[in-house]
């Protein structure tokens, strides 16, 4: 059935293979199959004595090929897979790969959501603890203003009034041995030891806060440089490149920016007043301060600085530092203090950014921590600073 060959039946009912000029009957094929040894023996050529020598030699290799042909077709049909069979394996491999990728994407998405929830819970807990610490700090300041250290120590130890502590030998002139004075010295040593342990615990807490802040910055920016953009005017903004020297201060600022507390920024000359007003004569002429305009005066800004980190730099033009100050907030509209003259207003802590514009001013103001420098928009701040100086004159 391949090439120029054809098969037909003769008058006797036997099948005859026609290949070129040669005809091979079914009986002849059987005889040739039975008599050939496929090694060129003379038995195969003697079985076809009715052909001449040329035809007999030519028919020997042809009969051998015809004898092997059914076996070759059988081997070929079993060794080569069908197209449909190969097509199914390819699709199965593709579906398996897609399934593995889908599982990997789902697992990654679940981990991201879990980390986001953990960070959100951490921020909420941290803000709550920070607010409590602020109230404790304010109460401690009021107590220290009212009482001296010796009075606090005497009150804590349950000793005599401060007048007797300052002069313990007044009642010992009649023969006392000074036992009270020795007792106070011992208790003072205990107090100093407890103070050292508290300072050590506080340093450990600061280190933990800095470590958490670095992890928060790494999760926010990754390998990209840490930057924050602030809109200082209606048509201009500045870009502050943040350093990695003070992670707690930088993380606190970024969290406030993400909470949209710095969507509106007020630019004003730097002053030493805690209220942030501009009526002080001792003004740093080469510095500007940026204060966020609170959208809701009844909502305190958070998070805030828990401590002041040690920083270096902020000596070049465009360097930015951060400080935390207490500012009197106006009473809410329609509140109970609207019609009361001289009513107390609530004091709240806010963050203030300070930008150095004077190349000769290399001293970092007290209570401030360096966070980076202005990378874009410094000319805008210089222009605003000159305008404010002209208005002051």
C-alpha positions as CSV (number, residue, x, y, z in Angstrom):
1,X,0.0,0.0,0.0
2,X,3.0,2.4,0.1
3,X,4.9,3.8,-3.0
4,X,4.1,2.3,-6.4
5,X,2.9,-1.1,-5.0
6,X,-0.6,-2.4,-5.2
7,X,-2.5,-5.5,-4.0
8,X,-5.1,-7.4,-6.1
9,X,-6.6,-10.9,-6.3
10,X,-6.0,-13.3,-9.2
11,X,-8.5,-15.8,-10.6
12,X,-7.5,-18.4,-8.0
13,X,-8.5,-16.1,-5.1
14,X,-4.9,-15.5,-4.0
15,X,-3.7,-12.0,-3.3
16,X,-1.0,-10.7,-5.7
17,X,1.4,-7.8,-4.8
18,X,2.3,-5.6,-7.8
19,X,5.5,-3.7,-7.2
20,X,6.9,-2.0,-10.4
21,X,7.4,-4.7,-13.1
22,X,7.3,-7.6,-10.6
23,X,4.3,-9.6,-9.4
24,X,4.3,-11.6,-6.2
25,X,1.5,-14.0,-5.4
26,X,0.4,-14.9,-1.8
27,X,1.8,-18.4,-2.2
28,X,5.1,-17.1,-3.4
29,X,5.3,-14.7,-0.5
30,X,4.7,-17.6,1.9
31,X,7.3,-19.8,0.2
32,X,9.8,-17.0,0.2
33,X,9.0,-16.3,3.9
34,X,9.5,-19.9,4.8
35,X,12.6,-20.4,2.8
36,X,14.6,-17.2,3.3
37,X,17.2,-17.1,6.1
38,X,17.8,-13.3,5.6
39,X,21.5,-14.0,5.5
40,X,21.9,-14.4,1.7
41,X,21.6,-18.3,1.6
42,X,21.1,-20.1,-1.7
43,X,17.9,-21.8,-0.5
44,X,15.9,-18.7,-1.0
45,X,17.1,-18.2,-4.6
46,X,16.4,-21.9,-5.5
47,X,12.7,-21.5,-4.5
48,X,12.1,-19.1,-7.4
49,X,13.7,-21.1,-10.3
50,X,11.1,-19.9,-12.8
51,X,12.8,-16.4,-12.8
52,X,16.0,-15.8,-14.5
53,X,19.1,-15.0,-12.6
54,X,18.6,-11.2,-12.8
55,X,15.0,-11.4,-11.7
56,X,15.8,-13.9,-9.0
57,X,18.5,-11.8,-7.5
58,X,16.3,-8.7,-7.6
59,X,13.4,-10.5,-6.0
60,X,15.4,-11.7,-3.0
61,X,15.9,-8.3,-1.3
62,X,12.4,-7.2,-2.3
63,X,10.9,-10.3,-0.7
64,X,13.0,-9.7,2.4
65,X,11.6,-6.1,2.7
66,X,8.1,-7.3,2.1
67,X,8.6,-9.9,4.9
68,X,9.8,-7.3,7.4
69,X,7.2,-4.7,6.5
70,X,4.3,-6.0,8.7
71,X,6.6,-6.1,11.7
72,X,7.9,-2.6,11.0
73,X,4.4,-1.2,10.9
74,X,3.5,-2.9,14.1
75,X,6.6,-1.5,15.9
76,X,6.0,2.0,14.5
77,X,2.4,2.1,15.5
78,X,3.1,1.0,19.1
79,X,6.2,3.1,19.7
80,X,4.9,6.5,18.5
81,X,2.1,7.9,20.7
82,X,-0.9,9.5,19.0
83,X,-1.4,13.2,18.7
84,X,-4.3,13.2,21.1
85,X,-2.4,11.3,23.7
86,X,0.5,13.9,23.6
87,X,-2.0,16.8,23.7
88,X,-3.5,15.6,26.9
89,X,-0.2,15.4,28.7
90,X,0.7,18.9,27.7
91,X,-2.5,20.3,29.1
92,X,-2.2,18.4,32.3
93,X,1.3,19.9,32.8
94,X,0.0,23.4,32.2
95,X,-2.9,23.0,34.6
96,X,-0.5,21.7,37.3
97,X,1.7,24.7,36.9
98,X,-1.2,27.1,37.0
99,X,-2.5,25.4,40.1
100,X,0.9,25.7,41.9
101,X,1.1,29.4,40.9
102,X,-2.4,30.0,42.2
103,X,-1.6,28.4,45.6
104,X,1.6,30.5,45.9
105,X,-0.2,33.7,45.1
106,X,-3.0,33.0,47.6
107,X,-0.5,32.1,50.3
108,X,1.5,35.3,49.6
109,X,-1.7,37.4,49.7
110,X,-2.7,35.8,53.0
111,X,0.6,36.6,54.6
112,X,0.5,40.2,53.4
113,X,-3.0,40.6,54.9
114,X,-1.8,39.0,58.2
115,X,1.2,41.4,58.4
116,X,-1.0,44.4,57.7
117,X,-3.4,43.4,60.5
118,X,-0.5,42.9,62.9
119,X,1.0,46.4,62.0
120,X,-2.5,48.0,62.4
121,X,-2.9,46.4,65.8
122,X,0.6,47.4,66.8
123,X,-0.1,51.1,65.8
124,X,-3.3,51.2,67.7
125,X,-1.8,49.7,70.8
126,X,1.2,52.0,70.6
127,X,-1.0,55.1,70.2
128,X,-3.0,54.1,73.2
129,X,0.1,53.5,75.3
130,X,1.6,56.8,74.1
131,X,-1.5,58.8,75.1
132,X,-1.3,57.3,78.6
133,X,2.4,58.1,78.8
134,X,1.6,61.7,77.8
135,X,-0.9,62.1,80.6
136,X,1.6,60.6,83.1
137,X,4.3,62.9,81.9
138,X,2.1,66.0,82.3
139,X,1.1,64.9,85.8
140,X,4.7,64.2,86.7
141,X,5.8,67.7,85.6
142,X,3.1,69.3,87.7
143,X,4.1,67.3,90.7
144,X,7.8,68.2,90.3
145,X,7.0,71.9,90.0
146,X,5.1,71.8,93.3
147,X,7.5,69.7,95.4
148,X,11.2,69.4,95.6
149,X,13.1,66.1,95.3
150,X,13.8,65.9,99.0
151,X,10.2,66.5,99.9
152,X,9.1,63.8,97.5
153,X,11.7,61.4,99.0
154,X,10.6,62.1,102.5
155,X,6.9,61.7,101.6
156,X,7.6,58.4,99.9
157,X,9.7,57.1,102.8
158,X,7.2,58.3,105.5
159,X,9.9,60.3,107.4
160,X,9.7,63.6,109.1
161,X,8.7,66.9,107.4
162,X,11.3,68.5,105.1
163,X,12.4,71.0,107.7
164,X,13.7,68.2,109.9
165,X,15.3,66.3,107.0
166,X,17.3,69.4,106.0
167,X,18.5,69.9,109.6
168,X,18.5,66.4,111.2
169,X,20.9,67.4,114.0
170,X,18.6,70.1,115.5
171,X,17.1,67.6,117.9
172,X,20.4,65.7,118.4
173,X,22.3,68.5,120.1
174,X,21.0,67.2,123.5
175,X,23.0,63.9,123.1
176,X,21.5,62.3,120.0
177,X,23.7,59.8,118.0
178,X,22.6,60.9,114.5
179,X,20.7,57.7,113.7
180,X,18.1,59.6,111.7
181,X,20.8,61.0,109.4
182,X,22.3,57.6,108.8
183,X,18.9,56.2,108.0
184,X,18.3,58.9,105.4
185,X,21.7,58.1,103.8
186,X,20.9,54.5,103.5
187,X,17.5,55.2,102.0
188,X,19.1,57.6,99.6
189,X,21.4,54.9,98.4
190,X,18.5,52.6,97.9
191,X,16.7,55.4,95.9
192,X,19.8,55.9,93.7
193,X,20.1,52.2,93.0
194,X,16.5,52.0,92.0
195,X,16.9,55.0,89.8
196,X,19.8,53.4,88.0
197,X,17.8,50.2,87.4
198,X,14.9,52.3,86.1
199,X,17.2,54.1,83.7
200,X,18.6,50.8,82.4
201,X,15.0,49.5,81.8
202,X,14.2,52.8,80.1
203,X,17.2,52.5,77.7
204,X,16.1,48.9,76.9
205,X,12.6,50.2,76.1
206,X,14.1,52.9,73.8
207,X,16.1,50.3,72.0
208,X,13.0,48.2,71.5
209,X,11.0,51.1,70.2
210,X,13.8,52.0,67.7
211,X,14.0,48.4,66.5
212,X,10.2,48.3,65.9
213,X,10.5,51.7,64.1
214,X,13.2,50.3,61.7
215,X,11.0,47.3,60.9
216,X,8.1,49.6,60.2
217,X,10.2,51.7,57.8
218,X,11.5,48.6,56.1
219,X,8.0,47.4,55.6
220,X,6.9,50.8,54.2
221,X,9.8,51.7,51.9
222,X,11.7,48.4,51.4
223,X,14.8,49.1,49.4
224,X,13.6,52.5,48.2
225,X,14.9,55.7,49.8
226,X,12.7,57.0,52.6
227,X,11.1,60.3,51.5
228,X,8.1,62.4,52.5
229,X,6.4,65.1,50.5
230,X,4.6,68.1,52.1
231,X,2.4,70.7,50.4
232,X,3.7,74.1,51.7
233,X,1.7,76.3,49.4
234,X,-1.2,75.9,47.0
235,X,1.0,75.3,44.0
236,X,4.3,74.1,45.5
237,X,5.6,71.3,47.6
238,X,8.8,70.1,49.2
239,X,10.4,66.6,49.3
240,X,12.3,65.6,52.5
241,X,14.9,62.8,52.2
242,X,14.8,61.0,55.5
243,X,17.9,59.5,57.2
244,X,18.2,56.2,59.0
245,X,20.0,57.7,62.1
246,X,16.8,58.4,64.1
247,X,14.2,55.7,63.1
248,X,11.7,56.5,65.9
249,X,11.3,60.2,65.0
250,X,11.1,59.4,61.3
251,X,8.5,56.6,61.8
252,X,6.4,58.9,64.0
253,X,6.4,61.6,61.3
254,X,5.5,59.1,58.5
255,X,2.6,57.7,60.5
256,X,1.2,61.2,61.0
257,X,1.6,61.9,57.3
258,X,-0.2,58.7,56.5
259,X,-3.0,59.8,58.8
260,X,-3.3,63.0,56.7
261,X,-2.4,65.2,59.6
262,X,0.1,67.0,57.4
263,X,-2.2,67.7,54.4
264,X,-2.1,71.4,55.2
265,X,1.2,72.9,56.4
266,X,1.8,76.3,58.0
267,X,5.2,77.9,57.3
268,X,6.4,80.4,59.9
269,X,9.7,81.7,61.4
270,X,11.3,79.6,64.1
271,X,10.7,80.6,67.7
272,X,11.6,79.2,71.1
273,X,8.0,79.6,72.4
274,X,6.2,76.4,73.1
275,X,3.0,77.9,71.8
276,X,4.6,78.4,68.3
277,X,3.6,82.0,68.0
278,X,5.9,84.6,66.4
279,X,5.9,87.3,69.1
280,X,9.2,86.4,70.7
281,X,12.3,88.6,70.1
282,X,14.7,85.7,70.3
283,X,14.0,84.3,66.8
284,X,16.4,82.2,64.8
285,X,16.6,84.3,61.6
286,X,18.0,81.5,59.5
287,X,15.4,78.9,60.3
288,X,11.8,78.1,59.3
289,X,9.4,75.9,61.1
290,X,6.6,73.8,59.5
291,X,3.5,73.1,61.6
292,X,0.6,70.9,60.5
293,X,-2.8,72.6,60.5
294,X,-5.1,70.3,62.5
295,X,-8.3,69.6,60.7
296,X,-10.1,68.7,63.9
297,X,-8.9,70.6,67.0
298,X,-10.7,68.2,69.4
299,X,-8.7,65.2,68.1
300,X,-5.1,65.0,69.5
301,X,-2.3,64.3,67.0
302,X,-0.9,60.9,67.4
303,X,1.5,59.1,67.4
304,X,4.0,61.4,69.1
305,X,7.6,61.2,70.2
306,X,8.1,58.9,73.1
307,X,11.7,60.1,73.6
308,X,14.3,62.3,72.0
309,X,17.0,60.3,70.1
310,X,20.6,61.2,69.8
311,X,21.3,62.5,66.3
312,X,24.1,64.0,64.3
313,X,24.2,66.4,61.4
314,X,21.6,69.1,60.7
315,X,24.5,71.6,60.1
316,X,24.1,72.1,56.4
317,X,21.6,74.3,54.5
318,X,18.3,72.5,54.0
319,X,18.7,70.1,57.0
320,X,15.5,69.2,58.7
321,X,15.0,68.5,62.4
322,X,11.9,67.5,64.4
323,X,10.7,68.6,67.8
324,X,7.7,68.0,70.0
325,X,6.1,71.0,71.8
326,X,3.0,71.6,73.8
327,X,0.5,74.0,72.2
328,X,-2.8,75.5,73.5
329,X,-5.6,74.3,71.4
330,X,-8.8,76.3,70.9
331,X,-12.0,75.1,72.4
332,X,-14.4,73.3,70.0
333,X,-17.1,75.4,68.4
334,X,-20.3,75.2,70.5
335,X,-18.4,73.8,73.5
336,X,-18.9,74.6,77.1
337,X,-16.0,77.1,77.1
338,X,-17.5,79.5,74.5
339,X,-19.2,81.8,76.9
340,X,-16.9,81.4,79.9
341,X,-14.3,84.1,80.2
342,X,-10.9,82.9,81.1
343,X,-11.8,79.3,80.7
344,X,-8.9,76.8,80.5
345,X,-8.1,75.5,77.1
346,X,-6.7,72.1,76.5
347,X,-2.9,71.8,75.9
348,X,-1.9,69.2,73.3
349,X,1.5,68.0,72.0
350,X,2.2,68.6,68.3
351,X,5.2,67.9,66.0
352,X,7.1,70.8,64.5
353,X,9.6,70.5,61.6
354,X,12.6,73.0,61.5
355,X,14.5,73.7,58.3
356,X,17.9,75.4,58.5
357,X,18.5,78.0,55.8
358,X,21.6,79.7,57.3
359,X,25.0,78.1,56.4
360,X,26.6,79.7,59.5
361,X,24.0,78.3,61.9
362,X,25.4,74.8,62.8
363,X,23.9,74.3,66.3
364,X,21.0,71.9,66.7
365,X,18.3,73.6,68.9
366,X,17.7,72.0,72.2
367,X,15.0,69.3,72.2
368,X,15.2,68.6,68.5
369,X,16.3,65.5,66.6
370,X,17.7,65.5,63.1
371,X,15.7,63.5,60.5
372,X,17.1,64.4,57.1
373,X,17.3,67.3,54.6
374,X,15.2,68.9,51.9
375,X,16.0,67.3,48.5
376,X,13.4,69.2,46.4
377,X,11.8,72.6,46.9
378,X,14.5,74.3,49.0
379,X,14.2,77.4,46.7
380,X,10.5,77.6,47.7
381,X,11.3,77.7,51.4
382,X,14.0,80.4,50.8
383,X,11.5,82.5,49.0
384,X,8.9,82.1,51.7
385,X,11.5,82.9,54.4
386,X,12.5,86.2,52.6
387,X,8.8,87.2,52.3
388,X,8.3,86.7,56.0
389,X,11.4,88.7,56.8
390,X,10.2,91.6,54.7
391,X,6.8,91.5,56.3
392,X,8.4,91.6,59.7
393,X,10.4,94.7,58.8
